[in-house]
Amino acid sequence: MSFSRLFRSRWSAMLWAGGILWLAYDVAGVAPRSGPGNDSVAIPLDATGSPVTKEDLETLAHFGGGDGK
């Protein structure tokens, strides 16, 4: 079906747009909800999955030219 034929009908264009939105929702997924008692602060992780330490941040500040704060 070509786009010029698709957009002749308002209803077929609406169905096509709905399909695009459905696809985007399905691909992006739903953000996880925090349950009761799950209000803890998220700990940042590095590329290996280990928690980021103060020493890691100081090293990055040293090589990145930051002031270390």
URLIN-V788461 format. One line per field, one symbol per residue. ss: DSSP state (H for helix, E for strand, C for the rest). burial: I if it has 24 or more other C-alpha atoms within 12 Angstrom, else O. Layout:
ss=???
burial=???
This chain:
ss=CCHHHHCCCHHHHHHHHHHHHHHHHHHHCCCCCCCCCCCCCCCCECCCCCECCHHHHHHHHHHHCCCCC
burial=OOOOOOOOOOOOOOOOOOOOOOOOOOOOOOOOOOOOOOOOOOOOOOOOOOOOOOOOOOOOOOOOOOOOO
